[in-house]
Amino acid sequence: MKKSEKILVLVIFLSSVALSSCVSVGIEKAKYTVIERAGKFEIRQYKAQIIAETIVDSGFDDAGNIAFGRLFNYISGNNRRKESIAMTAPVSQKAGSEKISMTAPVNQQKSEGKWAISFLMPSKYTMDTIPEPLDSNVTLREIPPRKMAAFRYSGTWSRKRYEANKSRLEQFIADRELKIAGEAIFARYDPPFQLWFLRRNEVLIPVE
């Protein structure tokens, strides 16, 4: 490979890194306070949250893909508008629907042998004001404040990596003599096209 070609490849690579790093900028994220930190492990106190959730009867890897389409359609306009909302420029209007902002993370957890995948809803909404889904497979619910143990890692979204890091977090919880209060959650903060080594992934486990 010529020197000029190597430089071009490097520029393209660095541009991709920069673009991927900016993907999550400006996206509202789940709000929490860190109570304890030990390396990549944390104990967090989360505020109340509203989520849009769908249940998928599929394998670990396929569940996310199936659910993403349903949930993304909901936040993109497949919902019943409950009231007029002030617009900003540019104005986009679609009869009977409202576009909802993307937030992070996207959560996935076991639910009676199936997978429950959810999008966190923007904090400006309440259960009274959030648009109702038109797809019966998408439901809205409010989660009260809760304490969560968390382990953060980068890399692929494989079940093998998830299970390995889940075991590490369970050991962290046991070492601190905490009691697990719910199913583990696989949290993804980045879109599929984010470079794998820049992704923010987490395992979250509710604790008492």
BALOVEX-779086 format. One record per residue (C-alpha): residue number from 1; residue in three letters; chain; y, x, z. Coordinates in nm, 4 decimals, m for minus. Layout:
N
<pt pos="NUM" code="ALA" unit="A" c2="Y" c1="X" c3="Z"/>
...
end
This chain:
208
<pt pos="1" code="MET" unit="A" c2="0.0000" c1="0.0000" c3="0.0000"/>
<pt pos="2" code="LYS" unit="A" c2="0.3456" c1="0.1332" c3="m0.0959"/>
<pt pos="3" code="LYS" unit="A" c2="0.6109" c1="0.1920" c3="0.1687"/>
<pt pos="4" code="SER" unit="A" c2="0.8271" c1="m0.0924" c3="0.0316"/>
<pt pos="5" code="GLU" unit="A" c2="0.5297" c1="m0.3314" c3="0.0499"/>
<pt pos="6" code="LYS" unit="A" c2="0.4578" c1="m0.2286" c3="0.4104"/>
<pt pos="7" code="ILE" unit="A" c2="0.8204" c1="m0.2976" c3="0.5018"/>
<pt pos="8" code="LEU" unit="A" c2="0.8040" c1="m0.6414" c3="0.3352"/>
<pt pos="9" code="VAL" unit="A" c2="0.4858" c1="m0.7304" c3="0.5256"/>
<pt pos="10" code="LEU" unit="A" c2="0.6478" c1="m0.6183" c3="0.8533"/>
<pt pos="11" code="VAL" unit="A" c2="0.9608" c1="m0.8252" c3="0.7850"/>
<pt pos="12" code="ILE" unit="A" c2="0.7507" c1="m1.1350" c3="0.7076"/>
<pt pos="13" code="PHE" unit="A" c2="0.5466" c1="m1.0825" c3="1.0243"/>
<pt pos="14" code="LEU" unit="A" c2="0.8527" c1="m1.0365" c3="1.2466"/>
<pt pos="15" code="SER" unit="A" c2="1.0161" c1="m1.3412" c3="1.0887"/>
<pt pos="16" code="SER" unit="A" c2="0.7063" c1="m1.5457" c3="1.1676"/>
<pt pos="17" code="VAL" unit="A" c2="0.7143" c1="m1.4258" c3="1.5289"/>
<pt pos="18" code="ALA" unit="A" c2="1.0819" c1="m1.5172" c3="1.5608"/>
<pt pos="19" code="LEU" unit="A" c2="1.0268" c1="m1.8616" c3="1.4068"/>
<pt pos="20" code="SER" unit="A" c2="0.7275" c1="m1.9362" c3="1.6264"/>
<pt pos="21" code="SER" unit="A" c2="0.9115" c1="m1.8202" c3="1.9380"/>
<pt pos="22" code="CYS" unit="A" c2="1.1915" c1="m2.0690" c3="1.8677"/>
<pt pos="23" code="VAL" unit="A" c2="0.9650" c1="m2.3695" c3="1.8142"/>
<pt pos="24" code="SER" unit="A" c2="0.9802" c1="m2.4826" c3="2.1780"/>
<pt pos="25" code="VAL" unit="A" c2="1.3500" c1="m2.4108" c3="2.2275"/>
<pt pos="26" code="GLY" unit="A" c2="1.5346" c1="m2.7310" c3="2.3164"/>
<pt pos="27" code="ILE" unit="A" c2="1.2149" c1="m2.9272" c3="2.3886"/>
<pt pos="28" code="GLU" unit="A" c2="1.2150" c1="m3.0927" c3="2.7293"/>
<pt pos="29" code="LYS" unit="A" c2="0.9338" c1="m2.9652" c3="2.9502"/>
<pt pos="30" code="ALA" unit="A" c2="0.7599" c1="m3.1039" c3="3.2569"/>
<pt pos="31" code="LYS" unit="A" c2="0.9748" c1="m3.0598" c3="3.5669"/>
<pt pos="32" code="TYR" unit="A" c2="0.8274" c1="m2.8892" c3="3.8729"/>
<pt pos="33" code="THR" unit="A" c2="0.9060" c1="m2.6569" c3="4.1630"/>
<pt pos="34" code="VAL" unit="A" c2="0.6910" c1="m2.3489" c3="4.2271"/>
<pt pos="35" code="ILE" unit="A" c2="0.5675" c1="m2.3500" c3="4.5873"/>
<pt pos="36" code="GLU" unit="A" c2="0.3529" c1="m2.0366" c3="4.5645"/>
<pt pos="37" code="ARG" unit="A" c2="0.2946" c1="m1.7719" c3="4.2976"/>
<pt pos="38" code="ALA" unit="A" c2="0.0203" c1="m1.5091" c3="4.2761"/>
<pt pos="39" code="GLY" unit="A" c2="0.0207" c1="m1.3335" c3="3.9384"/>
<pt pos="40" code="LYS" unit="A" c2="m0.0581" c1="m1.5966" c3="3.6746"/>
<pt pos="41" code="PHE" unit="A" c2="m0.1570" c1="m1.8507" c3="3.9408"/>
<pt pos="42" code="GLU" unit="A" c2="0.0893" c1="m2.1003" c3="4.0858"/>
<pt pos="43" code="ILE" unit="A" c2="0.0997" c1="m2.3973" c3="4.3205"/>
<pt pos="44" code="ARG" unit="A" c2="0.3571" c1="m2.6459" c3="4.1870"/>
<pt pos="45" code="GLN" unit="A" c2="0.5183" c1="m2.9680" c3="4.3019"/>
<pt pos="46" code="TYR" unit="A" c2="0.5727" c1="m3.2004" c3="4.0046"/>
<pt pos="47" code="LYS" unit="A" c2="0.8208" c1="m3.4849" c3="3.9845"/>
<pt pos="48" code="ALA" unit="A" c2="0.7116" c1="m3.8328" c3="3.8774"/>
<pt pos="49" code="GLN" unit="A" c2="0.6297" c1="m3.8507" c3="3.5062"/>
<pt pos="50" code="ILE" unit="A" c2="0.5787" c1="m4.1152" c3="3.2383"/>
<pt pos="51" code="ILE" unit="A" c2="0.3127" c1="m4.0343" c3="2.9806"/>
<pt pos="52" code="ALA" unit="A" c2="0.1896" c1="m4.1873" c3="2.6571"/>
<pt pos="53" code="GLU" unit="A" c2="m0.1883" c1="m4.1581" c3="2.6634"/>
<pt pos="54" code="THR" unit="A" c2="m0.4844" c1="m4.2215" c3="2.4370"/>
<pt pos="55" code="ILE" unit="A" c2="m0.8584" c1="m4.2007" c3="2.5089"/>
<pt pos="56" code="VAL" unit="A" c2="m1.0823" c1="m4.0257" c3="2.2551"/>
<pt pos="57" code="ASP" unit="A" c2="m1.4628" c1="m4.0342" c3="2.2515"/>
<pt pos="58" code="SER" unit="A" c2="m1.5202" c1="m3.6987" c3="2.0862"/>
<pt pos="59" code="GLY" unit="A" c2="m1.5897" c1="m3.3316" c3="2.1512"/>
<pt pos="60" code="PHE" unit="A" c2="m1.3368" c1="m3.1049" c3="2.3225"/>
<pt pos="61" code="ASP" unit="A" c2="m1.1978" c1="m2.9469" c3="2.0057"/>
<pt pos="62" code="ASP" unit="A" c2="m1.1854" c1="m3.2631" c3="1.7901"/>
<pt pos="63" code="ALA" unit="A" c2="m1.0348" c1="m3.4818" c3="2.0615"/>
<pt pos="64" code="GLY" unit="A" c2="m0.6966" c1="m3.3109" c3="2.0461"/>
<pt pos="65" code="ASN" unit="A" c2="m0.6699" c1="m3.3496" c3="1.6690"/>
<pt pos="66" code="ILE" unit="A" c2="m0.7614" c1="m3.7190" c3="1.6746"/>
<pt pos="67" code="ALA" unit="A" c2="m0.5271" c1="m3.7990" c3="1.9627"/>
<pt pos="68" code="PHE" unit="A" c2="m0.2330" c1="m3.6002" c3="1.8288"/>
<pt pos="69" code="GLY" unit="A" c2="m0.2034" c1="m3.8268" c3="1.5245"/>
<pt pos="70" code="ARG" unit="A" c2="m0.1909" c1="m4.1438" c3="1.7369"/>
<pt pos="71" code="LEU" unit="A" c2="0.0597" c1="m4.0046" c3="1.9856"/>
<pt pos="72" code="PHE" unit="A" c2="0.2801" c1="m3.8377" c3="1.7267"/>
<pt pos="73" code="ASN" unit="A" c2="0.2985" c1="m4.1643" c3="1.5306"/>
<pt pos="74" code="TYR" unit="A" c2="0.4110" c1="m4.3380" c3="1.8485"/>
<pt pos="75" code="ILE" unit="A" c2="0.6976" c1="m4.0974" c3="1.9222"/>
<pt pos="76" code="SER" unit="A" c2="0.7916" c1="m4.0909" c3="1.5533"/>
<pt pos="77" code="GLY" unit="A" c2="0.8595" c1="m4.4641" c3="1.5367"/>
<pt pos="78" code="ASN" unit="A" c2="0.5363" c1="m4.6600" c3="1.5742"/>
<pt pos="79" code="ASN" unit="A" c2="0.6727" c1="m4.8421" c3="1.8785"/>
<pt pos="80" code="ARG" unit="A" c2="0.8516" c1="m5.1694" c3="1.9643"/>
<pt pos="81" code="ARG" unit="A" c2="1.2221" c1="m5.1173" c3="2.0312"/>
<pt pos="82" code="LYS" unit="A" c2="1.3368" c1="m5.2935" c3="2.3467"/>
<pt pos="83" code="GLU" unit="A" c2="1.7160" c1="m5.2476" c3="2.3264"/>
<pt pos="84" code="SER" unit="A" c2="1.9948" c1="m5.0990" c3="2.1160"/>
<pt pos="85" code="ILE" unit="A" c2="2.0382" c1="m4.7261" c3="2.1719"/>
<pt pos="86" code="ALA" unit="A" c2="2.3598" c1="m4.5348" c3="2.1022"/>
<pt pos="87" code="MET" unit="A" c2="2.3239" c1="m4.3184" c3="1.7919"/>
<pt pos="88" code="THR" unit="A" c2="2.4607" c1="m3.9722" c3="1.7152"/>
<pt pos="89" code="ALA" unit="A" c2="2.5188" c1="m3.8036" c3="1.3804"/>
<pt pos="90" code="PRO" unit="A" c2="2.3275" c1="m3.8034" c3="1.1587"/>
<pt pos="91" code="VAL" unit="A" c2="2.2267" c1="m4.1670" c3="1.1931"/>
<pt pos="92" code="SER" unit="A" c2="1.8672" c1="m4.2531" c3="1.1127"/>
<pt pos="93" code="GLN" unit="A" c2="1.7580" c1="m4.6131" c3="1.1391"/>
<pt pos="94" code="LYS" unit="A" c2="1.4244" c1="m4.7816" c3="1.0989"/>
<pt pos="95" code="ALA" unit="A" c2="1.3818" c1="m5.1545" c3="1.1616"/>
<pt pos="96" code="GLY" unit="A" c2="1.2182" c1="m5.2379" c3="1.4919"/>
<pt pos="97" code="SER" unit="A" c2="1.1417" c1="m4.8834" c3="1.6009"/>
<pt pos="98" code="GLU" unit="A" c2="1.2886" c1="m4.5892" c3="1.7851"/>
<pt pos="99" code="LYS" unit="A" c2="1.2155" c1="m4.2209" c3="1.7434"/>
<pt pos="100" code="ILE" unit="A" c2="1.1272" c1="m4.0476" c3="2.0707"/>
<pt pos="101" code="SER" unit="A" c2="1.1906" c1="m3.6774" c3="2.1333"/>
<pt pos="102" code="MET" unit="A" c2="0.8988" c1="m3.4353" c3="2.1537"/>
<pt pos="103" code="THR" unit="A" c2="0.8274" c1="m3.2854" c3="2.4957"/>
<pt pos="104" code="ALA" unit="A" c2="0.5809" c1="m3.0333" c3="2.6362"/>
<pt pos="105" code="PRO" unit="A" c2="0.3072" c1="m2.9891" c3="2.7335"/>
<pt pos="106" code="VAL" unit="A" c2="0.0398" c1="m3.1931" c3="2.5575"/>
<pt pos="107" code="ASN" unit="A" c2="m0.2278" c1="m3.2629" c3="2.8214"/>
<pt pos="108" code="GLN" unit="A" c2="m0.6014" c1="m3.3133" c3="2.7794"/>
<pt pos="109" code="GLN" unit="A" c2="m0.8465" c1="m3.4045" c3="3.0559"/>
<pt pos="110" code="LYS" unit="A" c2="m1.1908" c1="m3.5598" c3="3.1084"/>
<pt pos="111" code="SER" unit="A" c2="m1.2064" c1="m3.9363" c3="3.1545"/>
<pt pos="112" code="GLU" unit="A" c2="m1.5479" c1="m4.0961" c3="3.2120"/>
<pt pos="113" code="GLY" unit="A" c2="m1.7186" c1="m3.8651" c3="2.9649"/>
<pt pos="114" code="LYS" unit="A" c2="m1.4357" c1="m3.8995" c3="2.7129"/>
<pt pos="115" code="TRP" unit="A" c2="m1.1052" c1="m3.7155" c3="2.6747"/>
<pt pos="116" code="ALA" unit="A" c2="m0.7659" c1="m3.8499" c3="2.7788"/>
<pt pos="117" code="ILE" unit="A" c2="m0.4844" c1="m3.6829" c3="2.5814"/>
<pt pos="118" code="SER" unit="A" c2="m0.1224" c1="m3.7457" c3="2.6715"/>
<pt pos="119" code="PHE" unit="A" c2="0.2350" c1="m3.6653" c3="2.5728"/>
<pt pos="120" code="LEU" unit="A" c2="0.4958" c1="m3.6349" c3="2.8454"/>
<pt pos="121" code="MET" unit="A" c2="0.7821" c1="m3.8777" c3="2.7831"/>
<pt pos="122" code="PRO" unit="A" c2="1.1500" c1="m3.7694" c3="2.8058"/>
<pt pos="123" code="SER" unit="A" c2="1.2886" c1="m3.8045" c3="3.1590"/>
<pt pos="124" code="LYS" unit="A" c2="1.5667" c1="m4.0405" c3="3.0464"/>
<pt pos="125" code="TYR" unit="A" c2="1.3130" c1="m4.3249" c3="3.0207"/>
<pt pos="126" code="THR" unit="A" c2="1.1772" c1="m4.5587" c3="3.2878"/>
<pt pos="127" code="MET" unit="A" c2="0.8804" c1="m4.7918" c3="3.2492"/>
<pt pos="128" code="ASP" unit="A" c2="1.1320" c1="m5.0697" c3="3.1835"/>
<pt pos="129" code="THR" unit="A" c2="1.3218" c1="m4.8891" c3="2.9076"/>
<pt pos="130" code="ILE" unit="A" c2="1.0581" c1="m4.6885" c3="2.7211"/>
<pt pos="131" code="PRO" unit="A" c2="0.9571" c1="m4.8439" c3="2.3838"/>
<pt pos="132" code="GLU" unit="A" c2="0.6227" c1="m5.0233" c3="2.3790"/>
<pt pos="133" code="PRO" unit="A" c2="0.3541" c1="m4.8720" c3="2.1509"/>
<pt pos="134" code="LEU" unit="A" c2="0.2422" c1="m5.0789" c3="1.8530"/>
<pt pos="135" code="ASP" unit="A" c2="m0.0959" c1="m4.9023" c3="1.8478"/>
<pt pos="136" code="SER" unit="A" c2="m0.3262" c1="m5.0603" c3="2.1099"/>
<pt pos="137" code="ASN" unit="A" c2="m0.4983" c1="m4.7217" c3="2.1496"/>
<pt pos="138" code="VAL" unit="A" c2="m0.1805" c1="m4.5776" c3="2.3028"/>
<pt pos="139" code="THR" unit="A" c2="m0.0865" c1="m4.6770" c3="2.6569"/>
<pt pos="140" code="LEU" unit="A" c2="0.2054" c1="m4.5902" c3="2.8840"/>
<pt pos="141" code="ARG" unit="A" c2="0.1724" c1="m4.5139" c3="3.2527"/>
<pt pos="142" code="GLU" unit="A" c2="0.3714" c1="m4.3553" c3="3.5310"/>
<pt pos="143" code="ILE" unit="A" c2="0.2253" c1="m4.0689" c3="3.7347"/>
<pt pos="144" code="PRO" unit="A" c2="0.3695" c1="m4.0320" c3="4.0867"/>
<pt pos="145" code="PRO" unit="A" c2="0.4867" c1="m3.6940" c3="4.2216"/>
<pt pos="146" code="ARG" unit="A" c2="0.1922" c1="m3.4615" c3="4.2790"/>
<pt pos="147" code="LYS" unit="A" c2="0.0970" c1="m3.1079" c3="4.3727"/>
<pt pos="148" code="MET" unit="A" c2="m0.0855" c1="m2.9013" c3="4.1097"/>
<pt pos="149" code="ALA" unit="A" c2="m0.2548" c1="m2.5626" c3="4.1004"/>
<pt pos="150" code="ALA" unit="A" c2="m0.1874" c1="m2.3876" c3="3.7680"/>
<pt pos="151" code="PHE" unit="A" c2="m0.3144" c1="m2.0898" c3="3.5719"/>
<pt pos="152" code="ARG" unit="A" c2="m0.1216" c1="m1.9751" c3="3.2650"/>
<pt pos="153" code="TYR" unit="A" c2="m0.2726" c1="m1.7887" c3="2.9703"/>
<pt pos="154" code="SER" unit="A" c2="m0.2154" c1="m1.7231" c3="2.6013"/>
<pt pos="155" code="GLY" unit="A" c2="m0.4552" c1="m1.7237" c3="2.3069"/>
<pt pos="156" code="THR" unit="A" c2="m0.6731" c1="m1.9756" c3="2.1272"/>
<pt pos="157" code="TRP" unit="A" c2="m0.7423" c1="m2.3337" c3="2.2343"/>
<pt pos="158" code="SER" unit="A" c2="m1.1209" c1="m2.2955" c3="2.2460"/>
<pt pos="159" code="ARG" unit="A" c2="m1.3277" c1="m2.4752" c3="2.5069"/>
<pt pos="160" code="LYS" unit="A" c2="m1.4863" c1="m2.1440" c3="2.6069"/>
<pt pos="161" code="ARG" unit="A" c2="m1.1488" c1="m1.9961" c3="2.7064"/>
<pt pos="162" code="TYR" unit="A" c2="m1.0498" c1="m2.3194" c3="2.8799"/>
<pt pos="163" code="GLU" unit="A" c2="m1.3693" c1="m2.3335" c3="3.0865"/>
<pt pos="164" code="ALA" unit="A" c2="m1.3439" c1="m1.9659" c3="3.1834"/>
<pt pos="165" code="ASN" unit="A" c2="m0.9858" c1="m2.0039" c3="3.3037"/>
<pt pos="166" code="LYS" unit="A" c2="m1.0682" c1="m2.3318" c3="3.4761"/>
<pt pos="167" code="SER" unit="A" c2="m1.3314" c1="m2.1459" c3="3.6811"/>
<pt pos="168" code="ARG" unit="A" c2="m1.0734" c1="m1.8826" c3="3.7757"/>
<pt pos="169" code="LEU" unit="A" c2="m0.8333" c1="m2.1531" c3="3.8931"/>
<pt pos="170" code="GLU" unit="A" c2="m1.1050" c1="m2.3311" c3="4.0919"/>
<pt pos="171" code="GLN" unit="A" c2="m1.1791" c1="m2.0034" c3="4.2709"/>
<pt pos="172" code="PHE" unit="A" c2="m0.8078" c1="m1.9587" c3="4.3438"/>
<pt pos="173" code="ILE" unit="A" c2="m0.8022" c1="m2.3080" c3="4.4970"/>
<pt pos="174" code="ALA" unit="A" c2="m1.1150" c1="m2.2387" c3="4.7042"/>
<pt pos="175" code="ASP" unit="A" c2="m0.9707" c1="m1.9093" c3="4.8326"/>
<pt pos="176" code="ARG" unit="A" c2="m0.6704" c1="m2.1002" c3="4.9670"/>
<pt pos="177" code="GLU" unit="A" c2="m0.8901" c1="m2.3707" c3="5.1179"/>
<pt pos="178" code="LEU" unit="A" c2="m0.7176" c1="m2.6447" c3="4.9220"/>
<pt pos="179" code="LYS" unit="A" c2="m0.8878" c1="m2.9708" c3="4.8238"/>
<pt pos="180" code="ILE" unit="A" c2="m0.9149" c1="m3.0698" c3="4.4572"/>
<pt pos="181" code="ALA" unit="A" c2="m0.7654" c1="m3.4171" c3="4.4065"/>
<pt pos="182" code="GLY" unit="A" c2="m0.8450" c1="m3.4961" c3="4.0424"/>
<pt pos="183" code="GLU" unit="A" c2="m0.9792" c1="m3.3822" c3="3.7059"/>
<pt pos="184" code="ALA" unit="A" c2="m0.8658" c1="m3.0528" c3="3.5535"/>
<pt pos="185" code="ILE" unit="A" c2="m0.6051" c1="m3.0732" c3="3.2775"/>
<pt pos="186" code="PHE" unit="A" c2="m0.5733" c1="m2.8529" c3="2.9680"/>
<pt pos="187" code="ALA" unit="A" c2="m0.1997" c1="m2.8199" c3="2.8935"/>
<pt pos="188" code="ARG" unit="A" c2="m0.0686" c1="m2.6951" c3="2.5562"/>
<pt pos="189" code="TYR" unit="A" c2="0.3007" c1="m2.6154" c3="2.5166"/>
<pt pos="190" code="ASP" unit="A" c2="0.3074" c1="m2.5059" c3="2.1517"/>
<pt pos="191" code="PRO" unit="A" c2="0.2289" c1="m2.6557" c3="1.8085"/>
<pt pos="192" code="PRO" unit="A" c2="m0.0836" c1="m2.5492" c3="1.6154"/>
<pt pos="193" code="PHE" unit="A" c2="0.1120" c1="m2.3125" c3="1.3880"/>
<pt pos="194" code="GLN" unit="A" c2="0.2387" c1="m2.1048" c3="1.6815"/>
<pt pos="195" code="LEU" unit="A" c2="0.0933" c1="m1.7513" c3="1.6689"/>
<pt pos="196" code="TRP" unit="A" c2="m0.2076" c1="m1.7502" c3="1.9033"/>
<pt pos="197" code="PHE" unit="A" c2="m0.0860" c1="m1.4582" c3="2.1146"/>
<pt pos="198" code="LEU" unit="A" c2="0.2505" c1="m1.6291" c3="2.1774"/>
<pt pos="199" code="ARG" unit="A" c2="0.1074" c1="m1.9618" c3="2.2887"/>
<pt pos="200" code="ARG" unit="A" c2="0.1608" c1="m2.0942" c3="2.6385"/>
<pt pos="201" code="ASN" unit="A" c2="m0.1577" c1="m2.2599" c3="2.7613"/>
<pt pos="202" code="GLU" unit="A" c2="m0.2360" c1="m2.3733" c3="3.1143"/>
<pt pos="203" code="VAL" unit="A" c2="m0.5149" c1="m2.5146" c3="3.3232"/>
<pt pos="204" code="LEU" unit="A" c2="m0.3795" c1="m2.7574" c3="3.5839"/>
<pt pos="205" code="ILE" unit="A" c2="m0.5753" c1="m2.9057" c3="3.8742"/>
<pt pos="206" code="PRO" unit="A" c2="m0.4312" c1="m3.1643" c3="4.1185"/>
<pt pos="207" code="VAL" unit="A" c2="m0.4668" c1="m3.0550" c3="4.4823"/>
<pt pos="208" code="GLU" unit="A" c2="m0.3984" c1="m3.2130" c3="4.8196"/>
end
